[in-house]
Amino acid sequence: MRISRYAVLSGADGSGKTTTIKTLAPYLSLYGFTCVHWFRGSHLFSSSLSRFLHGFSSFRGSCNPYYKICVPRRLRSVWIFLEFASLLPHVLARLILRRLCRFLLCDRGFLDFIVWIIVTLGYPAFLDTIYGRFLLRLASREGPIYLYADLEVLARRADVPCSFIAKELAVYSILAKYITRCRINTGIQGPREVLKGVLKCLEAANR
């Protein structure tokens, strides 16, 4: 099958990334061993620390709806380092899986991590930092497939506040114009049409 062996699906919460991968993985398995890897922003150290910090009133807030914390501005640099360090084992895992699997499907990528940092920290200037510029280059090389929908559709699907999704969508809509491989509106297409769109995108990437 002449399609790209590596696919990263990016998009806001509720955009259909996981649903699409669950449909795509069995299909690709007919042509070879297929692996799926998932990540979001907070993992390992940062995830454990987030759970711990939620116990302190000074950190409680809605900036990060998964852990219900807000990181103070003075701690941004330290937190970005922790988030980045927590991401590295997952990056290594993907490098290994690319060698072991015929196809590797990734639920979220570097673009999603960038959006996560900007939105949860309220820090658009992250793109001007060393970490931000480095991750932006990696995201461009990764060439993610961007899944999106209108805010109303995303709000119905996701389990996070609409205000958080709106912020995500605003950042995605800007960055996706420059670094995504292709864009698919999952709000107006059914799973079958979305699957066809993803496969068409992967075929184009392999030319």
C-alpha positions in Angstrom: 0.0 0.0 0.0 1.6 3.2 -1.2 0.9 5.6 1.6 3.0 7.4 4.3 3.8 5.0 7.1 3.7 7.7 9.7 0.6 9.8 10.5 0.0 12.4 13.2 -3.6 13.6 13.7 -3.9 17.0 15.4 -6.8 19.1 16.5 -8.7 20.5 19.5 -10.6 18.4 22.0 -13.6 16.8 20.3 -12.2 17.1 16.8 -12.3 13.3 16.2 -8.7 12.3 16.4 -9.2 9.2 18.5 -12.3 8.2 16.7 -10.5 8.5 13.3 -7.5 6.5 14.5 -9.8 3.7 15.9 -11.2 3.5 12.4 -8.0 3.8 10.5 -5.9 1.4 12.6 -7.9 -1.8 11.8 -7.9 -0.8 8.1 -4.1 -0.3 7.9 -3.6 -3.5 9.9 -4.7 -5.4 6.8 -1.5 -4.2 5.1 1.0 -4.6 8.0 1.6 -4.3 11.7 0.0 -1.0 12.9 0.8 0.8 16.1 -1.0 3.7 17.8 0.7 6.2 20.2 -1.1 8.9 22.1 0.0 11.9 24.1 -1.2 15.3 25.3 0.7 18.0 27.2 1.1 16.8 30.8 2.7 13.5 31.3 5.0 11.8 33.9 6.6 14.5 36.1 4.2 17.3 35.1 1.1 15.2 35.4 2.1 13.9 38.9 3.0 17.4 40.0 -0.3 18.8 38.6 -2.2 16.4 40.8 -0.1 17.4 43.8 -0.5 21.1 43.2 -4.2 20.9 42.9 -4.2 20.4 46.7 -3.0 23.9 47.2 -5.5 26.8 46.9 -2.9 29.1 45.3 -2.7 26.8 42.3 -6.3 25.9 41.8 -8.0 27.3 38.7 -9.5 26.5 35.3 -6.4 27.2 33.1 -5.8 23.5 32.9 -9.2 21.9 32.9 -7.9 18.3 33.3 -6.1 19.0 36.5 -7.9 22.2 37.5 -4.8 24.2 38.2 -3.3 27.5 37.1 0.5 27.9 37.0 1.6 31.4 38.3 3.3 33.5 35.7 6.6 33.6 37.7 6.8 29.8 37.4 6.1 29.6 33.6 9.7 28.9 32.6 10.1 26.1 35.1 6.8 24.6 34.1 7.6 24.6 30.4 10.8 22.8 31.2 8.9 20.1 33.2 6.3 19.7 30.4 9.0 19.4 27.8 11.0 16.9 29.8 7.8 14.9 30.4 7.3 14.8 26.6 10.8 13.4 25.7 10.1 9.8 26.7 7.1 9.8 24.4 9.1 11.2 21.6 11.7 8.4 22.1 8.9 5.9 22.1 7.6 7.1 18.8 11.1 6.8 17.3 11.3 3.2 18.4 7.8 2.4 17.2 8.6 3.8 13.8 11.2 1.1 13.4 9.1 -1.7 14.8 5.8 -1.0 13.1 4.7 -1.0 9.5 2.4 1.9 10.2 2.5 4.3 13.2 -0.6 6.4 14.0 -0.2 9.2 16.4 -3.0 10.8 18.4 -1.6 14.3 18.8 1.8 15.6 18.0 4.1 18.6 18.5 1.5 21.0 17.2 -0.9 19.9 19.9 1.8 20.2 22.5 2.5 23.8 21.5 -1.2 24.6 21.7 -1.4 22.9 25.1 1.4 25.1 26.5 0.0 28.3 25.0 -3.6 27.7 26.2 -3.0 26.2 29.6 -0.4 28.8 30.5 -2.1 31.7 28.7 1.3 32.4 27.0 1.1 33.2 23.3 4.7 34.5 23.5 5.8 30.9 24.0 6.4 30.7 20.2 9.2 33.3 20.7 11.0 31.2 23.2 13.8 28.7 22.4 11.4 25.8 23.3 8.7 27.3 21.1 10.8 27.8 18.0 12.3 24.4 18.3 9.0 22.7 18.7 7.5 24.7 15.9 10.2 23.4 13.6 9.6 19.8 14.7 5.8 20.3 14.1 6.5 21.5 10.6 8.6 18.5 9.8 6.0 16.2 11.3 3.4 17.5 8.9 0.3 16.7 11.0 -3.2 16.1 9.5 -5.4 18.8 11.1 -8.9 17.7 12.1 -11.3 20.5 13.0 -14.9 21.5 13.4 -17.0 24.4 14.5 -16.9 25.4 18.2 -20.5 24.3 18.7 -19.7 20.8 17.4 -16.5 20.5 19.5 -18.3 21.7 22.6 -20.9 18.8 22.2 -18.2 16.2 21.8 -15.5 17.2 24.4 -15.6 16.9 28.1 -13.8 20.2 28.8 -15.3 23.7 29.1 -16.3 25.4 25.9 -14.2 28.4 26.9 -11.1 26.2 26.9 -12.0 24.7 23.5 -12.5 28.2 22.1 -9.0 29.1 23.1 -7.6 25.9 21.6 -9.4 26.4 18.4 -8.2 30.0 18.0 -4.5 28.9 18.3 -4.9 25.9 16.1 -6.6 27.9 13.4 -3.6 30.2 13.1 -0.8 27.6 13.4 -2.5 25.0 11.2 -2.3 27.3 8.2 1.5 27.1 8.2 2.5 23.6 9.4 -0.2 21.1 8.7 -0.2 18.6 5.8 -3.9 18.9 5.1 -7.1 19.9 6.9 -10.3 17.9 7.3 -13.6 19.3 8.7 -15.0 16.5 10.8 -18.0 18.6 11.7 -19.6 18.2 8.3 -18.3 14.8 7.3 -19.0 11.3 8.6 -16.4 8.8 9.8 -16.2 7.2 6.4 -15.5 10.5 4.6 -13.0 11.5 7.2 -11.2 8.2 6.8 -11.1 8.7 3.0 -9.7 12.2 3.5 -6.9 11.0 5.8 -5.9 8.2 3.4 -5.8 10.6 0.5 -3.6 12.9 2.5 -1.3 10.0 3.4 -1.1 9.0 -0.3 -0.1 12.5 -1.3 2.6 12.6 1.4 4.2 9.4 0.0 4.7 10.8 -3.5 
